[in-house]
């Protein structure tokens, strides 16, 4: 089974686009972890906006794309870039599963701190600042750390039920 765990960083905030319109935010960077099966560290990959055409065949080939709020946010950001129907790509949204279990939303940072004993290295607004300041290495490092945290939270959930 080919798993792709991903996180998307954007160029703009919701305030800048007039509300909750993920498809209007513009993608600055996508970090992914690719792995065969449902365990292991996997291979980390990086995609800046110009590289998105290289990402889409991987997403199409994946048995599942895993993310934290992947359905309502990450996948929606791809709409202006992807010529096919993005909803045809199978996903597993960790946030949705947590919300169904807990009855409310919980941030990735809070989940990671409680389950893994580690937190995120920042927040999405930091990533936008990194993009605006052309701090590509910081943007990449921030996003890939989010991917690792998402992978490890997902794995923790699988292991502990």
Residue pairs with C-beta under 8 A, 6 or more apart in sequence:
1 36
1 37
1 38
1 63
1 64
2 34
2 35
2 36
2 61
2 62
2 63
2 64
3 33
3 34
3 35
3 36
3 37
3 38
3 42
3 62
3 63
3 64
3 65
3 66
4 32
4 33
4 34
4 58
4 59
4 62
4 64
4 65
4 66
5 32
5 33
5 35
5 42
5 65
5 66
5 67
5 147
5 150
5 151
5 154
6 30
6 31
6 32
6 33
6 65
6 66
6 67
6 70
6 74
6 147
7 30
7 31
7 32
7 67
7 68
7 74
7 143
7 146
7 147
7 150
8 27
8 29
8 30
8 73
8 74
8 77
8 78
9 27
9 28
9 29
9 30
9 31
9 124
9 127
9 128
9 131
9 139
9 142
9 143
10 22
10 25
10 26
10 27
10 28
10 77
10 124
10 127
10 128
10 131
11 25
11 26
11 27
11 28
11 128
11 131
12 24
12 25
12 26
12 128
13 25
13 125
13 128
14 20
14 21
14 25
17 24
17 25
18 24
22 72
22 73
22 74
22 76
22 77
23 76
23 77
23 79
23 80
25 77
26 49
27 49
27 52
27 77
27 78
27 81
28 48
28 49
28 127
28 128
28 131
28 139
29 46
29 47
29 48
29 49
29 127
29 131
29 139
29 140
29 143
30 46
30 47
30 52
30 55
30 143
31 44
31 45
31 46
31 47
31 140
31 143
31 144
31 146
31 147
32 44
32 45
32 46
32 47
32 55
32 58
32 147
33 41
33 42
33 43
33 44
33 45
33 147
33 148
33 151
34 42
34 43
34 45
34 58
35 41
35 42
35 43
38 155
38 158
39 155
39 158
41 151
42 151
44 144
44 147
44 148
45 58
46 140
46 143
46 144
47 54
47 55
48 136
49 81
52 78
52 81
52 82
56 78
56 81
56 82
59 65
59 89
60 84
60 89
62 89
62 90
63 90
64 90
64 91
64 92
65 75
65 89
65 90
65 91
65 92
66 91
66 92
66 94
66 150
66 151
66 154
67 74
67 75
67 91
67 92
67 93
67 94
67 150
68 93
68 94
68 95
68 108
68 146
68 150
68 153
69 93
69 95
70 91
70 92
70 93
70 94
70 95
71 91
71 93
71 96
72 93
75 86
75 87
75 89
75 91
76 86
78 86
79 86
92 154
94 108
94 150
94 153
94 154
94 157
95 105
95 106
95 108
97 157
98 105
98 106
98 111
99 105
99 106
108 120
108 146
108 149
108 150
108 153
109 119
109 120
109 123
111 153
112 118
112 119
112 120
112 149
112 152
112 153
113 119
115 153
115 156
115 157
116 149
116 152
116 153
116 156
118 149
120 145
120 146
120 149
121 141
121 142
121 145
121 146
122 142
126 142
127 139
127 142
127 143
129 135
130 136
130 138
130 139
130 142
131 139
